Amino acid sequence: MTLADILPSLRSSLPAHLEPGAWPPAARWGGRGELLVAGAGLAALAEAHGTPLYVLDEAAVRERCRAYAAAFGAENVAYTGKALLTAGVAGWVAAEGLGLYAGSAGEIRVALAGGVDPSRIVLYGSAKTPEDLAVARAAGVGAIVVESLSEITRLAATAPAGQRVLLRLLAGPAEGEAFGLRVGTGEAATAVARIAGQPGLRLAGLDCSVGHEIERFQRYETELRRIAEFSAHIHRAHGAAVGWVDLGGGHTDHDFALEAFAGRMRAMMTLESERRGVPAPRLGVSPGRAVVGRAGVTVYRILSVTARRDGRLLVATDGGMTDCPAAQCADRHTAVLVGRASVAPPVPATVLGRHNDPGDFVVPRLELPADVHPGDLLAVAGTGAYHHARASNFHLVPHPALLAVSAGRARTLLRRESIDDLLAREC
């Protein structure tokens, strides 16, 4: 029993609880209700840079990169840029020794601007455009992921001699629901034979996507056994050993034991390969959300508060579905009042956006102080992944700024978009 349990009046005077695993590891309360991330006050940043405002803890991103590098070896880890990619973020990833998975010409160009070694860039995507492939060729990316049979001939006709390719493998029971080459139908085996018949292409390994928000090792273990069996087929049919297997990302970014996961996967791949009499490939991963998700916070200004008959507060902010896409916000986030201390009791609340849309939720269910009012600031946790990346100009609302914070200081990674920026596109 805590002192707050003994003296309920004390509970209302304490800062809101920061839920473990939701906020950046270095987030802590300062004085007068200020929330500090990497030593920088969020309310102060909002006053200086406006709202909505994305804030990213650089040290938190780098620490996650180092954790993956320690578990798998930096040479076996590639950050998936679709989660969040700026030249600054790419620079952090490169500095920590990781490669990068890029899904477009734009992501390749930004990765290069950030200093990522082109040989460590992998281009993937179910429908790569001519521009994607042209930029990849010009940059000299390390590998291109093949995701369909029709893509093989197209790549062979345009790729430089010796182009390394990875085969996107669908080995699991849900293989009919995603892009890639299916093992169960013989499609993947056909793809291997076609690649082997193209002197300009070289099969460098297998690329897998096991799923999303996975919490347990078992899903990966089941997939890995199927991968090992297919690797043995390649060895028997073509006399070539698979040198590399990327297990993708998809696991949760909280309480997922990376070291244990890496050790378990390597041990299983070695065992399964020995059983089949083939060399064990190197194992790698390509995480996205798990690297940046927890490192991000978004700050909003409250514009209106309405009390419903059941006592729940409807709190509308100056952001919403344009910067917090519905698929990323539904039941995923928590938020706290920042910038002032409150002794009011907590009450049920729903945080909404400004867009007058049924799906415009920022945080559907939480508790906020009963005296929350227009002008207050809210900080929403866990917005590092897929928020900036999927932000839109719905209602012609400009994109927020993105700041990096480190050692108490902030720098702008991306400036705030203006209405003049939107008008500049008009012809």
Sine and cosine of phi, psi and omega as CSV:
sin_phi,cos_phi,sin_psi,cos_psi,sin_omega,cos_omega
0.00,0.00,0.74,-0.67,-0.02,-1.00
-1.00,-0.06,0.21,-0.98,0.05,-1.00
-0.88,0.47,-0.56,0.83,0.02,-1.00
-0.92,0.40,-0.49,0.87,0.05,-1.00
-0.95,0.33,-0.60,0.80,-0.01,-1.00
-0.96,0.29,-0.63,0.77,-0.01,-1.00
-0.88,-0.48,1.00,0.06,-0.06,-1.00
-0.81,0.59,-0.51,0.86,0.00,-1.00
-0.90,0.44,-0.45,0.89,0.01,-1.00
-0.94,0.35,-0.54,0.84,-0.07,-1.00
-0.85,0.52,-0.65,0.76,-0.05,-1.00
-0.95,0.32,-0.29,0.96,0.01,-1.00
-1.00,-0.03,-0.12,0.99,0.00,-1.00
-1.00,0.08,0.50,-0.86,0.09,-1.00
-0.87,0.48,0.44,-0.90,0.02,-1.00
-0.85,0.52,0.57,-0.82,0.02,-1.00
-0.93,0.37,0.73,-0.68,0.08,-1.00
-1.00,-0.06,0.95,-0.32,-0.10,-0.99
-0.87,0.48,0.82,-0.58,-0.01,-1.00
-0.86,0.51,0.66,-0.76,0.03,-1.00
1.00,0.08,-0.22,0.98,-0.02,-1.00
-1.00,-0.09,-0.61,0.80,-0.08,-1.00
-0.99,-0.15,0.34,-0.94,0.12,-0.99
-0.81,0.59,0.60,-0.80,-0.07,-1.00
-0.82,0.57,-0.52,0.86,-0.05,-1.00
-1.00,-0.04,0.12,0.99,0.01,-1.00
-0.93,0.37,0.70,-0.71,0.03,-1.00
-0.41,-0.91,0.35,-0.94,0.01,-1.00
-0.99,0.14,0.68,-0.74,0.17,-0.99
-0.97,-0.22,-0.37,-0.93,0.01,-1.00
-0.99,0.14,0.42,-0.91,0.10,-1.00
0.84,0.54,0.59,0.81,0.09,-1.00
0.98,0.22,0.19,0.98,0.03,-1.00
-0.99,0.15,0.74,-0.68,0.05,-1.00
-0.98,-0.20,0.82,-0.57,-0.03,-1.00
-0.98,-0.19,0.74,-0.67,0.14,-0.99
-0.85,-0.52,0.86,-0.50,-0.09,-1.00
0.79,0.61,0.56,0.83,0.04,-1.00
0.99,0.11,-0.08,1.00,-0.01,-1.00
-0.98,-0.17,0.74,-0.67,-0.01,-1.00
-0.98,0.21,0.79,-0.62,-0.06,-1.00
-0.93,0.37,-0.63,0.78,0.02,-1.00
-0.90,0.43,-0.65,0.76,0.03,-1.00
-0.90,0.44,-0.64,0.77,0.04,-1.00
-0.90,0.43,-0.64,0.77,0.01,-1.00
-0.90,0.43,-0.64,0.77,0.02,-1.00
-0.91,0.42,-0.59,0.81,-0.06,-1.00
-0.99,0.15,-0.53,0.85,-0.16,-0.99
-0.88,-0.47,-0.09,1.00,-0.01,-1.00
1.00,0.09,0.14,-0.99,0.01,-1.00
-0.74,-0.68,0.35,-0.94,-0.18,0.98
-0.85,0.52,0.40,-0.92,-0.07,-1.00
-0.59,-0.81,0.83,-0.56,0.12,-0.99
-1.00,0.05,0.72,-0.69,0.05,-1.00
-0.80,-0.60,0.76,-0.65,-0.08,-1.00
-0.82,-0.58,0.81,-0.59,0.00,-1.00
-0.99,0.14,0.96,-0.29,-0.06,-1.00
-0.87,0.49,-0.70,0.71,-0.04,-1.00
-0.88,0.47,-0.59,0.81,0.01,-1.00
-0.90,0.43,-0.64,0.77,0.04,-1.00
-0.91,0.41,-0.73,0.68,-0.02,-1.00
-0.89,0.45,-0.63,0.78,0.00,-1.00
-0.90,0.44,-0.61,0.79,0.05,-1.00
-0.92,0.39,-0.65,0.76,0.07,-1.00
-0.86,0.51,-0.69,0.72,0.00,-1.00
-0.91,0.41,-0.58,0.81,0.02,-1.00
-0.90,0.44,-0.66,0.75,0.06,-1.00
-0.92,0.39,-0.65,0.76,0.01,-1.00
-0.89,0.45,-0.64,0.77,0.01,-1.00
-0.92,0.39,-0.57,0.82,-0.06,-1.00
-0.98,0.19,-0.66,0.75,-0.12,-0.99
-0.91,-0.41,-0.24,0.97,-0.19,-0.98
1.00,-0.03,0.79,-0.61,-0.09,-1.00
-0.84,0.55,-0.55,0.83,-0.02,-1.00
-0.93,0.38,-0.23,0.97,-0.03,-1.00
-0.96,-0.29,0.22,0.98,-0.04,-1.00
-0.81,-0.58,0.74,-0.67,0.07,-1.00
-0.75,-0.66,0.83,-0.55,0.04,-1.00
-0.95,0.32,0.70,-0.71,0.03,-1.00
-1.00,0.02,0.95,-0.32,-0.18,-0.98
-0.92,0.39,-0.32,0.95,-0.05,-1.00
-0.90,0.44,-0.35,0.94,0.01,-1.00
-0.92,0.39,-0.69,0.72,0.05,-1.00
-0.14,-0.99,0.84,-0.54,-0.01,-1.00
-0.63,-0.78,0.86,-0.51,0.21,-0.98
-0.72,-0.69,0.20,-0.98,0.05,-1.00
-0.87,0.49,-0.59,0.81,0.03,-1.00
-0.90,0.43,-0.74,0.68,0.02,-1.00
-0.89,0.46,-0.67,0.74,0.04,-1.00
-0.86,0.51,-0.61,0.79,0.03,-1.00
-0.90,0.44,-0.64,0.77,0.05,-1.00
-0.89,0.45,-0.71,0.70,-0.02,-1.00
-0.87,0.50,-0.72,0.69,-0.01,-1.00
-0.90,0.43,-0.65,0.76,-0.02,-1.00
-0.90,0.44,-0.47,0.88,0.02,-1.00
-1.00,0.02,0.07,1.00,0.12,-0.99
1.00,0.02,0.15,0.99,-0.05,-1.00
-1.00,-0.02,0.40,-0.92,0.17,-0.99
-1.00,0.02,-0.20,-0.98,-0.07,-1.00
-0.52,-0.86,0.72,-0.69,0.15,-0.99
-1.00,-0.03,0.85,-0.52,-0.02,-1.00
-0.91,-0.41,0.66,-0.75,-0.04,-1.00
-0.95,-0.30,0.16,0.99,-0.03,-1.00
-0.24,-0.97,0.19,-0.98,0.10,-1.00
-0.87,0.49,-0.63,0.78,0.01,-1.00
-0.88,0.48,-0.69,0.72,0.01,-1.00
-0.92,0.40,-0.57,0.82,0.07,-1.00
-0.89,0.45,-0.73,0.68,-0.04,-1.00
-0.89,0.46,-0.67,0.74,0.00,-1.00
-0.92,0.38,-0.65,0.76,0.05,-1.00
-0.87,0.50,-0.70,0.72,0.03,-1.00
-0.90,0.44,-0.64,0.77,0.03,-1.00
-0.89,0.46,-0.49,0.87,0.02,-1.00
-1.00,0.09,-0.07,1.00,0.07,-1.00
0.99,-0.11,0.24,0.97,0.06,-1.00
-0.95,0.32,0.74,-0.68,0.06,-1.00
-0.89,0.46,0.85,-0.53,-0.03,-1.00
-0.84,0.55,-0.49,0.87,0.02,-1.00
-0.94,0.35,-0.23,0.97,0.03,-1.00
-0.98,-0.18,0.13,0.99,0.03,-1.00
-0.99,-0.13,0.71,-0.71,0.08,-1.00
-0.90,-0.44,0.81,-0.58,0.08,-1.00
-1.00,-0.04,0.80,-0.60,0.04,-1.00
-0.75,-0.66,0.12,-0.99,0.02,-1.00
0.62,-0.79,0.61,-0.79,-0.08,-1.00
-0.97,0.23,-0.33,0.94,-0.02,-1.00
-0.58,-0.81,0.98,0.21,-0.04,-1.00
-0.96,0.30,0.74,-0.67,-0.02,-1.00
-0.99,0.15,0.29,-0.96,0.10,-0.99
-0.82,0.57,-0.59,0.80,0.02,-1.00
-0.92,0.40,-0.66,0.75,0.04,-1.00
-0.82,0.57,-0.75,0.66,-0.06,-1.00
-0.94,0.34,-0.60,0.80,0.01,-1.00
-0.91,0.42,-0.69,0.73,0.02,-1.00
-0.92,0.40,-0.62,0.78,0.04,-1.00
-0.89,0.45,-0.69,0.73,0.02,-1.00
-0.89,0.45,-0.72,0.70,-0.04,-1.00
-0.90,0.44,-0.57,0.82,-0.02,-1.00
-0.98,0.20,-0.43,0.90,-0.08,-1.00
0.97,0.25,0.73,0.68,-0.02,-1.00
-0.88,0.48,0.42,-0.91,-0.10,-1.00
-0.94,0.35,-0.56,0.83,-0.03,-1.00
-0.34,-0.94,0.40,-0.92,0.09,-1.00
-0.83,-0.56,0.73,-0.69,-0.02,-1.00
-1.00,0.06,0.81,-0.59,0.08,-1.00
-1.00,-0.01,0.82,-0.58,-0.08,-1.00
-0.86,-0.52,0.05,1.00,0.06,-1.00
-0.39,-0.92,0.35,-0.94,0.02,-1.00
-0.91,0.42,-0.64,0.77,-0.06,-1.00
-0.91,0.42,-0.38,0.92,-0.05,-1.00
-0.96,0.28,-0.41,0.91,-0.11,-0.99
-0.90,0.43,-0.76,0.65,0.01,-1.00
-0.89,0.46,-0.65,0.76,0.00,-1.00
-0.89,0.45,-0.68,0.73,0.02,-1.00
-0.91,0.41,-0.68,0.73,-0.04,-1.00
-0.88,0.48,-0.50,0.87,-0.05,-1.00
-0.98,0.19,-0.36,0.93,-0.12,-0.99
-0.86,-0.52,-0.35,0.94,-0.10,-1.00
-0.97,0.23,0.47,-0.88,0.09,-1.00
-0.92,0.40,0.41,-0.91,-0.02,-1.00
-0.84,0.54,0.69,-0.72,0.03,-1.00
0.99,0.16,0.28,0.96,0.00,-1.00
-0.86,0.52,0.83,-0.56,0.04,-1.00
-0.98,0.20,0.74,-0.67,0.04,-1.00
-0.79,-0.61,0.51,-0.86,0.13,-0.99
-0.93,-0.37,0.60,-0.80,-0.01,-1.00
-0.99,-0.14,0.89,-0.46,0.06,-1.00
-0.95,0.31,0.93,-0.36,-0.15,-0.99
-0.98,-0.20,0.74,-0.67,0.14,-0.99
-0.94,-0.35,0.98,-0.18,-0.10,-0.99
-0.96,-0.29,-0.28,0.96,-0.13,-0.99
-1.00,0.01,0.00,-1.00,-0.05,-1.00
-0.93,0.38,-0.36,0.93,0.00,-1.00
-1.00,-0.08,0.36,0.93,-0.14,-0.99
-0.90,0.44,-0.32,0.95,0.01,-1.00
-0.98,0.20,-0.08,1.00,-0.11,-0.99
-0.96,-0.27,0.13,0.99,-0.08,-1.00
-0.60,-0.80,0.20,-0.98,0.07,-1.00
-0.99,0.15,0.53,-0.85,0.01,-1.00
0.64,-0.77,-0.03,-1.00,-0.02,-1.00
-0.99,-0.16,0.83,-0.55,-0.11,-0.99
-0.99,0.13,0.75,-0.67,0.02,-1.00
-0.97,0.25,-0.69,0.73,-0.13,-0.99
-0.91,0.42,-0.38,0.93,-0.04,-1.00
-0.99,-0.13,-0.08,1.00,-0.08,-1.00
1.00,0.06,-0.04,1.00,-0.03,-1.00
-0.89,0.45,-0.67,0.74,-0.01,-1.00
-0.90,0.43,-0.64,0.77,0.03,-1.00
-0.90,0.43,-0.63,0.78,0.06,-1.00
-0.89,0.46,-0.65,0.76,0.01,-1.00
-0.89,0.46,-0.67,0.75,0.02,-1.00
-0.88,0.48,-0.69,0.72,0.00,-1.00
-0.89,0.45,-0.64,0.77,0.00,-1.00
-0.92,0.39,-0.66,0.75,0.04,-1.00
-0.89,0.45,-0.67,0.74,0.01,-1.00
-0.88,0.47,-0.46,0.89,0.00,-1.00
-1.00,0.09,-0.01,1.00,0.01,-1.00
-0.95,-0.31,0.95,-0.31,-0.06,-1.00
-0.90,0.45,-0.35,0.94,0.00,-1.00
-0.99,0.12,-0.18,0.98,-0.04,-1.00
-0.92,-0.39,0.53,-0.85,0.05,-1.00
-0.73,-0.69,0.85,-0.52,0.02,-1.00
-0.95,0.30,0.93,-0.37,-0.06,-1.00
-0.99,-0.12,-0.27,0.96,0.00,-1.00
0.24,-0.97,-0.16,-0.99,-0.04,-1.00
-0.89,-0.46,0.61,-0.79,-0.03,-1.00
-0.86,-0.51,0.78,-0.63,-0.10,-0.99
-0.79,-0.61,0.52,-0.85,0.13,-0.99
-0.79,-0.61,0.96,-0.26,-0.14,-0.99
-0.99,0.16,-0.54,0.84,-0.02,-1.00
0.35,-0.94,-0.32,-0.95,-0.05,-1.00
-0.71,-0.70,0.54,-0.84,0.05,-1.00
0.81,0.59,0.67,0.75,-0.02,-1.00
-0.99,0.14,0.73,-0.68,-0.06,-1.00
-0.95,-0.31,-0.30,0.95,-0.10,-1.00
-0.84,-0.53,0.44,-0.90,-0.01,-1.00
-0.94,0.35,-0.45,0.90,-0.19,-0.98
-0.83,0.56,-0.63,0.78,-0.02,-1.00
-0.87,0.49,-0.67,0.75,0.02,-1.00
-0.94,0.35,-0.61,0.79,-0.02,-1.00
-0.89,0.45,-0.67,0.74,0.03,-1.00
-0.89,0.46,-0.69,0.72,0.00,-1.00
-0.91,0.42,-0.63,0.77,-0.07,-1.00
-0.90,0.43,-0.60,0.80,0.03,-1.00
-0.89,0.46,-0.65,0.76,0.03,-1.00
-0.92,0.40,-0.61,0.79,0.03,-1.00
-0.90,0.44,-0.68,0.73,0.01,-1.00
-0.88,0.48,-0.63,0.78,0.01,-1.00
-0.92,0.39,-0.65,0.76,0.02,-1.00
-0.93,0.36,-0.60,0.80,0.06,-1.00
-0.87,0.50,-0.63,0.78,0.04,-1.00
-0.91,0.42,-0.61,0.79,0.05,-1.00
-0.88,0.47,-0.70,0.72,0.02,-1.00
-0.87,0.50,-0.67,0.74,-0.01,-1.00
-0.90,0.43,-0.69,0.73,-0.01,-1.00
-0.93,0.36,-0.66,0.75,-0.12,-0.99
-0.99,0.16,-0.50,0.87,-0.13,-0.99
-0.80,-0.60,-0.06,1.00,0.03,-1.00
0.92,0.38,0.37,0.93,-0.03,-1.00
-0.85,-0.53,0.67,-0.74,0.04,-1.00
-1.00,0.03,0.63,-0.77,0.10,-0.99
-0.97,0.25,0.85,-0.53,-0.10,-0.99
-1.00,-0.02,-0.29,0.96,-0.15,-0.99
-0.49,-0.87,0.69,-0.73,0.11,-0.99
-0.74,-0.67,0.84,-0.54,0.08,-1.00
-0.98,-0.19,0.85,-0.52,-0.03,-1.00
-0.99,0.11,0.03,1.00,0.00,-1.00
0.98,0.21,-0.39,-0.92,0.07,-1.00
-0.86,-0.51,-0.83,-0.55,0.18,-0.98
1.00,0.02,-0.26,0.97,0.02,-1.00
-0.99,0.11,0.30,-0.95,-0.04,-1.00
-0.93,0.37,0.35,-0.94,-0.02,-1.00
-0.99,-0.16,0.18,0.98,-0.02,-1.00
-0.77,-0.63,0.80,-0.60,0.06,-1.00
0.85,0.53,0.54,0.84,0.11,-0.99
-0.98,-0.20,0.89,-0.45,-0.14,-0.99
-0.97,0.23,1.00,-0.07,-0.10,-0.99
-0.89,0.45,-0.73,0.68,-0.03,-1.00
-0.87,0.49,-0.71,0.70,0.01,-1.00
-0.91,0.42,-0.63,0.77,0.02,-1.00
-0.88,0.47,-0.75,0.66,-0.01,-1.00
-0.88,0.48,-0.70,0.71,0.00,-1.00
-0.89,0.45,-0.67,0.74,0.00,-1.00
-0.90,0.43,-0.70,0.72,-0.03,-1.00
-0.92,0.40,-0.67,0.74,0.02,-1.00
-0.90,0.44,-0.69,0.72,0.00,-1.00
-0.89,0.45,-0.67,0.74,0.00,-1.00
-0.91,0.41,-0.68,0.73,-0.02,-1.00
-0.91,0.42,-0.63,0.78,0.06,-1.00
-0.89,0.45,-0.72,0.69,-0.01,-1.00
-0.90,0.44,-0.75,0.66,-0.04,-1.00
-0.91,0.42,-0.59,0.81,0.02,-1.00
-0.94,0.35,-0.69,0.72,0.02,-1.00
-0.88,0.47,-0.63,0.78,0.03,-1.00
-0.87,0.49,-0.52,0.86,-0.05,-1.00
-0.99,-0.16,-0.01,1.00,0.07,-1.00
0.95,0.32,0.54,0.84,0.02,-1.00
-0.80,-0.60,0.41,-0.91,0.04,-1.00
-0.90,0.43,0.60,-0.80,0.04,-1.00
-0.98,0.19,0.76,-0.65,0.03,-1.00
-0.97,0.22,0.30,-0.96,0.17,-0.99
-0.95,0.33,0.54,-0.84,0.02,-1.00
-0.93,-0.36,0.67,-0.75,0.07,-1.00
-0.66,-0.75,0.08,-1.00,0.02,-1.00
-0.65,-0.76,0.33,-0.94,0.02,-1.00
-0.68,-0.73,0.95,0.32,-0.05,-1.00
-0.96,0.28,0.47,-0.88,0.09,-1.00
-0.81,-0.58,-0.97,0.22,-0.01,-1.00
-0.80,0.59,-0.64,0.77,-0.07,-1.00
-0.90,0.43,-0.31,0.95,0.02,-1.00
-1.00,0.02,-0.68,0.74,-0.16,-0.99
-0.92,-0.40,-0.26,0.97,-0.14,-0.99
-0.83,0.56,-0.80,0.59,-0.07,-1.00
-0.95,0.31,-0.36,0.93,-0.07,-1.00
-0.96,0.26,-0.22,0.98,-0.11,-0.99
-0.97,-0.22,0.59,-0.81,0.08,-1.00
-0.71,-0.71,0.61,-0.79,0.10,-0.99
-0.89,-0.45,0.71,-0.70,0.00,-1.00
-0.95,-0.32,0.75,-0.66,-0.01,-1.00
-0.84,-0.54,0.42,-0.91,0.18,-0.98
-0.99,-0.17,0.74,-0.68,0.04,-1.00
-0.98,0.19,0.75,-0.66,-0.03,-1.00
-0.96,-0.28,-0.50,0.87,0.03,-1.00
-0.42,-0.91,0.45,-0.89,0.05,-1.00
-0.71,-0.71,0.80,-0.60,0.02,-1.00
-0.83,-0.56,0.75,-0.67,0.03,-1.00
-1.00,-0.08,0.83,-0.56,0.07,-1.00
-0.99,0.13,0.21,-0.98,-0.02,-1.00
-0.89,0.46,-0.51,0.86,-0.01,-1.00
-0.99,0.14,0.07,1.00,0.05,-1.00
1.00,-0.07,-0.18,0.98,0.02,-1.00
-0.96,0.27,0.65,-0.76,0.04,-1.00
-1.00,-0.07,0.71,-0.70,0.16,-0.99
-0.98,-0.19,0.93,-0.37,-0.12,-0.99
-0.95,-0.33,0.91,-0.40,-0.03,-1.00
-0.98,-0.18,0.70,-0.72,-0.07,-1.00
-0.92,-0.38,0.06,-1.00,0.02,-1.00
-1.00,0.04,0.19,0.98,0.08,-1.00
-0.83,-0.56,-0.58,-0.82,0.03,-1.00
0.66,-0.75,-0.65,-0.76,-0.16,-0.99
-0.93,0.38,-0.26,0.97,0.07,-1.00
-0.96,0.29,-0.54,0.84,0.01,-1.00
-0.92,-0.40,-0.16,0.99,0.00,-1.00
-0.74,-0.67,0.97,0.26,-0.09,-1.00
-0.79,0.61,0.65,-0.76,-0.14,-0.99
-0.81,0.59,-0.64,0.77,-0.03,-1.00
-0.90,0.43,-0.40,0.92,-0.02,-1.00
-1.00,-0.08,-0.35,0.94,-0.14,-0.99
-0.98,-0.18,-0.41,0.91,-0.09,-1.00
-0.86,0.52,0.93,-0.37,0.08,-1.00
0.86,0.51,0.26,0.96,-0.08,-1.00
-0.99,-0.12,-0.50,0.86,-0.24,-0.97
-0.91,-0.42,0.26,-0.96,0.15,-0.99
-0.79,-0.62,0.27,-0.96,-0.06,-1.00
-0.54,-0.84,0.39,-0.92,0.06,-1.00
-0.67,-0.74,0.45,-0.89,0.13,-0.99
-0.95,0.30,0.73,-0.69,0.03,-1.00
-0.77,-0.64,0.41,-0.91,0.08,-1.00
0.99,-0.14,-0.23,0.97,0.11,-0.99
-0.41,-0.91,0.48,-0.88,0.06,-1.00
-1.00,0.02,0.60,-0.80,0.02,-1.00
-0.77,-0.63,0.65,-0.76,0.08,-1.00
-0.95,-0.30,0.13,0.99,0.01,-1.00
-0.95,0.31,0.52,-0.85,0.01,-1.00
-0.92,0.39,0.48,-0.88,0.04,-1.00
-0.96,0.27,0.59,-0.81,0.03,-1.00
-0.71,-0.70,0.40,-0.92,0.03,-1.00
-0.89,0.45,0.61,-0.79,-0.02,-1.00
-0.53,-0.85,0.36,-0.93,0.15,-0.99
-0.78,-0.62,0.79,-0.61,0.01,-1.00
-0.99,-0.13,0.84,-0.55,-0.07,-1.00
-0.92,-0.39,0.25,-0.97,0.10,-0.99
-1.00,-0.08,-0.13,-0.99,-0.11,-0.99
-0.99,-0.15,0.09,1.00,-0.29,-0.96
-0.98,-0.18,0.11,0.99,0.11,-0.99
0.81,0.59,0.68,0.73,-0.03,-1.00
-0.82,-0.57,0.63,-0.77,-0.04,-1.00
-0.85,0.52,-0.43,0.90,-0.02,-1.00
-0.99,-0.12,0.21,0.98,-0.12,-0.99
-1.00,0.02,0.94,0.35,0.07,-1.00
-0.97,-0.23,0.65,-0.76,0.17,-0.99
-0.99,-0.14,-0.79,0.61,0.14,-0.99
-0.68,-0.73,0.95,-0.30,-0.11,-0.99
-0.90,0.43,-0.60,0.80,-0.07,-1.00
-0.63,-0.78,0.82,-0.57,0.09,-1.00
-0.25,-0.97,-0.03,-1.00,0.12,-0.99
-0.87,-0.49,0.68,-0.73,0.05,-1.00
-0.76,-0.65,0.35,-0.94,0.05,-1.00
-0.85,0.52,0.60,-0.80,-0.07,-1.00
-0.90,0.44,-0.37,0.93,-0.03,-1.00
-1.00,-0.08,0.28,0.96,0.03,-1.00
-0.86,0.51,0.65,-0.76,-0.11,-0.99
-0.51,-0.86,0.26,-0.97,0.04,-1.00
-0.82,0.58,0.64,-0.77,-0.06,-1.00
0.99,-0.17,-0.38,0.92,0.06,-1.00
-0.91,0.40,0.32,-0.95,0.06,-1.00
-0.93,-0.36,0.64,-0.77,0.09,-1.00
-0.88,-0.48,0.68,-0.73,0.14,-0.99
-0.94,-0.33,0.79,-0.61,-0.01,-1.00
-0.95,-0.32,0.77,-0.64,-0.11,-0.99
-1.00,0.02,0.38,-0.92,0.18,-0.98
0.95,0.33,0.58,0.81,-0.08,-1.00
-0.96,-0.29,0.33,0.95,-0.03,-1.00
-0.94,0.34,-0.50,0.87,-0.07,-1.00
-0.96,-0.27,0.73,-0.69,0.15,-0.99
0.92,0.40,0.17,0.98,0.09,-1.00
-1.00,-0.03,-0.90,0.43,0.12,-0.99
-0.86,0.51,-0.64,0.76,-0.09,-1.00
-0.89,0.45,-0.55,0.84,-0.04,-1.00
-0.94,-0.33,0.19,0.98,0.02,-1.00
-0.88,0.48,0.49,-0.87,-0.06,-1.00
-0.75,-0.66,0.13,-0.99,0.09,-1.00
-0.97,-0.25,0.48,0.88,0.08,-1.00
-0.78,0.62,0.66,-0.75,-0.10,-0.99
0.89,0.45,0.26,0.96,-0.04,-1.00
0.82,0.58,0.69,0.73,0.07,-1.00
-1.00,-0.04,0.80,-0.60,-0.01,-1.00
-0.92,0.40,0.42,-0.91,0.03,-1.00
-0.95,0.31,0.57,-0.82,0.06,-1.00
-0.94,0.35,0.23,-0.97,0.14,-0.99
-0.97,0.23,0.40,-0.92,0.08,-1.00
-0.84,-0.54,0.87,-0.50,0.01,-1.00
-0.95,-0.32,0.56,-0.83,0.20,-0.98
-0.97,-0.24,0.71,-0.71,0.04,-1.00
-0.88,-0.47,0.62,-0.78,-0.01,-1.00
-0.34,-0.94,0.77,-0.64,0.07,-1.00
0.78,0.63,0.67,0.74,0.08,-1.00
0.99,0.14,0.01,1.00,-0.03,-1.00
-0.87,-0.50,0.44,-0.90,-0.02,-1.00
-0.84,-0.55,0.56,-0.83,0.14,-0.99
-0.67,-0.74,0.48,-0.87,-0.07,-1.00
-1.00,0.09,0.86,-0.51,0.13,-0.99
-1.00,0.09,-0.67,0.74,0.05,-1.00
-0.69,-0.72,0.80,-0.60,0.00,-1.00
-0.95,0.32,0.33,-0.95,0.07,-1.00
-0.91,0.40,0.72,-0.69,0.07,-1.00
-0.96,0.27,0.55,-0.84,-0.01,-1.00
-0.91,-0.42,0.24,-0.97,0.09,-1.00
-0.90,0.44,-0.52,0.85,0.07,-1.00
-0.89,0.45,-0.58,0.81,0.07,-1.00
-0.87,0.49,-0.66,0.75,0.00,-1.00
-0.93,0.37,-0.66,0.75,-0.01,-1.00
-0.92,0.38,-0.47,0.88,-0.03,-1.00
-0.90,0.45,-0.34,0.94,0.02,-1.00
-0.99,0.12,-0.24,0.97,-0.03,-1.00
-0.94,0.35,0.62,-0.78,0.01,-1.00
-0.93,-0.37,0.00,0.00,0.00,0.00
